[in-house]
Amino acid sequence: MAYKKTEKLIKYNNDFNKKKYDRINLMVAKGKKNHIKSHAEGQSESMNSFINRAIDEAITRDNEKNPKVKHIQDEQPNQQVKKPTTIEELIQMQKERHQNEELEDHIPLPWEEE
């Protein structure tokens, strides 16, 4: 029974991420990934959060250097997301995230399905 619940949560998470985020595949030189990861951990953030922050800071810096060039600004700033450590935390986070969603973007939560 717990396996089915976990399977549904993973599917929900994947559907939500596919709908709300763009994916970028990034290639770096061998060994650089470990360097990035250890730096991010030293800043108490995930690699994804660190890379997003680095991109945002570079765009801001570029815009300050050359304000005549038009740049697309992100509609929403990068947000730090706490990673759940238990299935209960994941369920709670999904419920909170679901409450903030607009109705037309509704993805059924696993506990809503029959």
N, C-alpha and C positions, 0 to 999 in steps of 0.2 A: 504493500500500500504506500509506504513512504517513497519507494522508487517512482511510482506513477506521479506522485505529488511533485517530486524533484524534477522529473522529466517535463511536466507541464510548466513549472517555473522557468526552466531553461528555455523552453519554446517561447514563453511569454517574453522573457528578456531578449531573446534573439529577434523576435518580431518587433519589439519596441525599439531596439537599437537600429534595426534596418530602416524603420520608419523615421527616426529622429536624428540619425547621424550619417555623415558621409564617411567612407572609409578611404584611407590613404595608405598604400603600401610604401614603406620607406626602406631603402637599401643603404647600408653603411659599410665601411671597410671592416674586415675581420677584426674582432677585438674591441671595436668602438662601442658595440652594443653593451658590453660589460661596463665600459667606462661611463656611458650614459646612465645605465641602471644604478651603478654605485653612487653617482652624483645625485640622481633623483632621490634615492633612499636617504642620502645625507641631508637632503632638503625636506625629508618626511613627505614625499609625494611619489605618485606612480610615475613610470616612464611616460605614459600618455599625458598626464598632467604637466610634467616637466616640458615635454616637447611642445605641447600647446602653448604653454607660458612663454617658451623661447620664441616661438613663431609670433605670438602677440607682441612681445617686446621688440622683436626685430621690425615688425610692421610699424609700430609706433615710432621707433627710432628713424626708420626710413622716411616716414611721413614728416617728421620734424626736420630732417635734412633737406627734403625736397617737397615742400608743401604744394607746389604747382602740379605735381603728378597726382592724378585721381586714383585713389585706392578704394577697393571695396571694404567697407567696415563690417565686422561681424555684428549681427543684430543682437546677439546676446554674448556677454563676456564669458570666457571660459570659467566653469564652475568646478570646484573640487568636489568629488563624490566619495563619500565614505564607503569602503568595501565591507559587505557583511561577512561575518565570521561564522555564523550559524544559519541554519535554514529559517529559524524564527526571525532573526534580524532581516534576512532577505525578504521574507513575507511582509514584515512591517514596512520595510523600505518600499516595496512594490505597492502596498496599500497607500502610503503617503504620496508616492509618485503618481499613482492612479488618481488620487483626489485632486491633484493639480492639473490633470489633463482636461482638455476641452472635450465635450461630448462627441463632436464629429470625428475626433481622433481616437475614439474609444477602441481599445484592444481588450477583448474579454480577459479578465484575470482567471487563473486556473481555478480558484475557489468559486468563481461565478458560473463556471460551466457545469452542466449536469452530466 
